Structure formats: structure tokens, C-alpha cells
């Protein structure tokens, strides 16, 4: 396991879940820590300004890293958080950029409430967790890139079957299972326009995209996670967060 994955896991489990934010942020971040979670300011002190009060407000913190993968300097992490015996439940998807020595330099995320009853009936965060590293990750990313361009951005919904398995396992709260459920959602007003692909990372049979949608007059940061098998997308997770007004940002923004 690469050092970057270790550091991401540790800043979550030691720093936030374990309540040792000050020790963790100085141990696992590098010469800079550029932040894109808009409620958190840049740098180690910005991290502490947010998370030390967070730890005090939430004495009971159950954090589970559900899946994590690496692609060179990029580390993707999906976590489930239950605070104060389930009083609040959150799903986070995070992207980290790391230095050659594995120290964390930059961070992007989306945070969404955990939804117990999804349209598909599949759990919002469960499903396949193990990365099959025997699969060619570059081929996985190439398939997802073309799906993103041709289907999501160009809206060629007649091509969904070229990229997506008919019995797609869907985990997004708002989308029904199967390629039909995904196509229906993509063609709806709720989906809106996929305006920007910011990052594509992957490992083995998993690929992750982070980008921006515009729907119902709102800008939305969105992670899509895909598992690929036999040349088709067979499983899909999604996490979204509305991008608030610029005057409320604590840093340079979601991207």
C-alpha cells in the first residue's frame, strides 16, 4: 500500500475519528495544504479551525472508510460518518493530491446526507469495496472518459448500452437500477448539464470522476464512481453537493 493511501486513511481515522486533529494534520500534510471543501480554510491551521470545534461538538464519531484507491499522486476515498449515535449521518467522497513522499497537498470533496431509502433499493455506500487490481486501470479510465464525454456531456443517450450493463447496480439515491434507470435520470431535468470534468482517476476495475453539473439553476459538484467488468459499467455510486455563494467560501472554491 502506497504512503499516500496510508496518510489519507490516517488523517481521517486518527485526526477526525480519533480526535487527534492537530497531531494528524501536521504529520500527514506537506509544505502546503490547499483546501477545496468550501467551509474549511487553507493550510493546517484552517483544518484545525474547522475540525477542533467539530470534534468538540461531536463527541461520538463513527467513521468508516468504505473504499479507497490510488492513481499516481491521486487518492480517492469514500467514507460513511455517523455522529453522536446516528443523530447525523453523512457520506463523503474525497480526492487528495499527494507529494512524491505521500504527504497530502490538496483536497477536494463532496458531503451529502446518508439516504436510507434509495430509488433502487441499493445502499448508498455499500456494494463492491475491493479493487480488482488485475484489471487494466487505463482501459477502465478510457471507457469512463468516453462515457462521460459522449453520454454525459454530449447527451447521446442512445449510446448508453455501449458503455453500461443492462443490469447496472445503482447506488445513487435518486436513480433506479439498470441502464434504463440511469438513462431516464440523465434525460431528466434533475440531471441538468454536465459542464466540466475536473478529474478522472482510477485503479483496476474502478474509475472516479469529479466534475460540475448545472441543474435547476444551481451549480453542483459531483463525484461519480464506476466499477467496470467485461467492457461495461456494472456498478455506479454518486455523491453531490450544491456549490454555495462565493461570499460563503472559506477558500478558492470546489475546483
C-alpha positions as CSV (number, residue, x, y, z in Angstrom):
1,X,0.0,0.0,0.0
2,X,1.4,3.4,-1.0
3,X,2.2,6.1,1.5
4,X,-0.4,8.4,0.1
5,X,-3.2,6.0,0.9
6,X,-1.8,5.5,4.4
7,X,-1.8,9.2,5.0
8,X,-5.3,9.7,3.8
9,X,-6.6,6.9,5.9
10,X,-4.7,8.2,8.9
11,X,-5.9,11.8,8.7
12,X,-9.4,10.5,8.7
13,X,-9.2,7.8,11.3
14,X,-6.6,9.4,13.6
15,X,-7.3,13.1,13.0
16,X,-11.1,13.2,12.8
17,X,-12.5,9.9,14.1
18,X,-9.7,9.6,16.8
19,X,-10.0,13.3,17.7
20,X,-6.2,14.0,17.2
21,X,-6.7,16.7,14.5
22,X,-3.6,18.8,15.5
23,X,-1.2,15.9,15.5
24,X,-2.6,14.4,12.3
25,X,-2.7,17.4,10.1
26,X,1.0,18.3,10.8
27,X,2.0,14.6,10.4
28,X,0.2,13.8,7.2
29,X,0.1,17.0,5.2
30,X,3.0,18.6,3.3
31,X,4.6,22.0,2.8
32,X,1.1,23.3,1.8
33,X,-2.5,22.1,2.3
34,X,-4.7,23.7,-0.3
35,X,-8.3,23.2,0.6
36,X,-11.4,23.0,-1.6
37,X,-14.0,21.9,0.9
38,X,-15.6,25.4,1.0
39,X,-16.3,25.5,4.7
40,X,-12.6,24.9,5.6
41,X,-9.8,27.5,5.2
42,X,-6.4,26.6,3.6
43,X,-3.5,25.2,5.5
44,X,-3.1,23.2,8.6
45,X,-4.5,26.0,10.8
46,X,-7.5,26.2,8.6
47,X,-8.1,22.5,9.1
48,X,-7.8,22.9,12.8
49,X,-10.1,25.9,12.9
50,X,-12.8,23.7,11.5
51,X,-12.1,20.3,12.9
52,X,-11.2,21.0,16.5
53,X,-14.6,22.5,17.2
54,X,-16.1,19.7,15.1
55,X,-14.6,17.1,17.5
56,X,-15.9,19.0,20.5
57,X,-19.5,19.3,19.0
58,X,-19.5,15.6,18.1
59,X,-18.0,13.5,20.9
60,X,-19.2,10.3,19.3
61,X,-17.7,9.9,15.8
62,X,-18.0,6.7,13.9
63,X,-16.2,6.9,10.5
64,X,-15.8,4.0,8.1
65,X,-13.7,4.2,5.0
66,X,-15.7,2.1,2.6
67,X,-13.4,2.2,-0.4
68,X,-10.2,3.8,-1.2
69,X,-8.0,3.8,-4.3
70,X,-4.9,5.4,-5.7
71,X,-3.8,6.6,-9.2
72,X,-0.2,8.0,-9.1
73,X,-0.4,11.1,-6.8
74,X,-4.2,11.0,-6.6
75,X,-6.0,9.2,-3.8
76,X,-9.8,8.8,-3.8
77,X,-11.6,7.9,-0.5
78,X,-15.3,7.2,0.2
79,X,-16.4,7.3,3.8
80,X,-19.5,6.9,5.9
81,X,-19.9,9.0,9.0
82,X,-22.3,8.5,11.9
83,X,-22.1,11.3,14.5
84,X,-23.5,11.1,18.1
85,X,-25.1,7.7,17.7
86,X,-26.6,8.4,14.3
87,X,-28.0,11.9,15.1
88,X,-26.3,12.9,11.8
89,X,-25.2,10.5,9.1
90,X,-23.1,11.7,6.1
91,X,-21.5,10.3,3.0
92,X,-18.2,11.9,1.9
93,X,-16.3,11.4,-1.3
94,X,-12.8,12.9,-1.2
95,X,-10.0,13.4,-3.7
96,X,-6.5,14.1,-2.5
97,X,-3.4,15.2,-4.3
98,X,-0.2,13.9,-2.7
99,X,3.5,14.7,-2.9
100,X,6.1,12.1,-4.0
101,X,6.7,11.2,-0.4
102,X,2.9,10.7,0.1
103,X,2.2,13.8,2.2
104,X,-1.2,15.4,1.4
105,X,-1.0,18.7,-0.5
106,X,-4.5,19.4,-1.8
107,X,-8.1,18.2,-1.1
108,X,-11.5,18.2,-2.8
109,X,-14.7,16.7,-1.5
110,X,-18.5,16.4,-1.6
111,X,-20.5,15.8,1.5
112,X,-24.1,14.6,1.4
113,X,-26.6,13.3,3.9
114,X,-26.9,9.5,4.0
115,X,-30.1,8.4,2.4
116,X,-31.5,5.1,3.8
117,X,-34.2,4.5,1.2
118,X,-32.9,4.9,-2.3
119,X,-34.9,4.5,-5.5
120,X,-33.0,1.4,-6.5
121,X,-33.2,-0.2,-3.1
122,X,-29.4,-0.5,-3.0
123,X,-27.4,1.0,-0.2
124,X,-25.9,4.4,-0.9
125,X,-22.4,3.4,0.1
126,X,-22.3,-0.4,0.1
127,X,-21.7,-2.8,-2.7
128,X,-18.3,-3.8,-4.1
129,X,-15.5,-2.5,-2.0
130,X,-12.4,-4.4,-3.1
131,X,-10.5,-3.1,-6.1
132,X,-9.6,-5.8,-8.6
133,X,-6.0,-4.7,-9.5
134,X,-5.6,-7.4,-12.1
135,X,-7.8,-5.3,-14.4
136,X,-6.1,-2.8,-16.6
137,X,-6.8,0.6,-14.9
138,X,-6.0,2.6,-18.0
139,X,-8.7,0.7,-20.0
140,X,-11.2,1.3,-17.2
141,X,-10.5,5.0,-17.2
142,X,-10.6,5.2,-21.0
143,X,-14.1,3.6,-21.1
144,X,-15.3,6.0,-18.4
145,X,-13.8,9.0,-20.1
146,X,-15.7,8.2,-23.3
147,X,-18.9,7.6,-21.4
148,X,-18.5,11.0,-19.7
149,X,-17.9,12.8,-23.0
150,X,-20.4,11.1,-25.3
151,X,-23.2,10.3,-22.9
152,X,-23.0,12.8,-20.0
153,X,-21.7,15.9,-21.8
154,X,-22.9,15.3,-25.4
155,X,-26.2,13.7,-24.2
156,X,-26.0,10.8,-26.7
157,X,-28.3,8.7,-24.6
158,X,-28.7,6.2,-27.5
159,X,-25.1,5.1,-26.7
160,X,-25.8,4.2,-23.1
161,X,-25.9,0.5,-24.0
162,X,-22.4,0.7,-25.5
163,X,-21.0,1.7,-22.1
164,X,-23.4,0.4,-19.4
165,X,-24.6,-3.1,-18.5
166,X,-28.3,-3.6,-18.8
167,X,-28.4,-4.8,-15.2
168,X,-26.4,-1.9,-13.8
169,X,-26.2,-1.9,-10.0
170,X,-27.1,1.6,-9.0
171,X,-26.3,3.2,-5.6
172,X,-27.2,6.8,-6.2
173,X,-30.3,7.7,-4.0
174,X,-32.1,9.3,-6.9
175,X,-31.6,6.8,-9.8
176,X,-33.3,3.5,-10.4
177,X,-31.3,0.4,-11.2
178,X,-30.4,-0.8,-14.6
179,X,-29.2,1.0,-17.7
180,X,-32.9,2.1,-18.2
181,X,-33.0,3.8,-14.8
182,X,-29.7,5.7,-15.5
183,X,-30.9,6.8,-18.9
184,X,-34.2,8.1,-17.6
185,X,-32.4,10.1,-14.9
186,X,-29.8,11.5,-17.3
187,X,-32.6,12.7,-19.6
188,X,-34.5,14.4,-16.7
189,X,-34.3,18.0,-15.5
190,X,-32.8,16.7,-12.3
191,X,-29.6,15.7,-14.1
192,X,-29.1,19.0,-15.9
193,X,-25.9,19.7,-17.8
194,X,-22.6,18.1,-17.1
195,X,-20.4,21.2,-17.7
196,X,-17.0,20.2,-16.6
197,X,-14.9,17.1,-15.9
198,X,-12.2,18.2,-13.4
199,X,-10.5,14.9,-12.6
200,X,-10.5,11.3,-13.7
201,X,-8.7,8.8,-11.5
202,X,-8.8,5.1,-11.3
203,X,-7.3,1.8,-10.3
204,X,-8.0,-1.7,-11.6
205,X,-11.8,-2.1,-12.3
206,X,-12.7,1.2,-10.6
207,X,-12.8,4.8,-12.0
208,X,-13.8,8.0,-10.3
209,X,-14.8,11.3,-11.9
210,X,-15.1,14.7,-10.2
211,X,-16.9,17.4,-12.1
212,X,-19.6,20.1,-12.2
213,X,-23.2,19.9,-13.2
214,X,-25.7,22.7,-13.6
215,X,-29.3,21.8,-12.8
216,X,-32.4,23.7,-11.6
217,X,-30.4,26.9,-11.6
218,X,-27.7,25.5,-9.3
219,X,-24.1,24.6,-9.7
220,X,-23.4,21.2,-8.3
221,X,-20.1,19.4,-7.5
222,X,-20.4,15.7,-8.3
223,X,-18.4,12.6,-7.8
224,X,-19.3,9.5,-9.9
225,X,-17.7,6.2,-9.1
226,X,-17.9,3.4,-11.6
227,X,-17.0,-0.3,-11.5
228,X,-16.3,-1.9,-14.9
229,X,-16.4,-5.5,-15.9
230,X,-16.1,-7.0,-19.4
231,X,-16.1,-3.6,-21.1
232,X,-19.2,-2.3,-19.4
233,X,-20.0,-0.2,-16.4
234,X,-21.7,-2.6,-14.0
235,X,-21.9,-0.6,-10.7
236,X,-22.3,3.1,-10.0
237,X,-22.2,5.4,-7.0
238,X,-22.7,9.1,-6.9
239,X,-22.3,11.9,-4.4
240,X,-23.3,15.5,-4.9
241,X,-23.1,18.8,-3.2
242,X,-24.6,22.2,-4.2
243,X,-21.9,24.9,-4.6
244,X,-22.9,27.8,-2.4
245,X,-22.4,31.5,-3.0
246,X,-18.9,32.7,-3.5
247,X,-19.1,35.0,-0.5
248,X,-19.5,32.0,1.8
249,X,-16.4,30.1,0.6
250,X,-13.5,29.8,3.0
251,X,-11.0,29.2,0.2
252,X,-10.7,29.3,-3.6
253,X,-13.7,27.0,-4.2
254,X,-14.7,23.5,-5.1
255,X,-12.3,23.2,-8.0
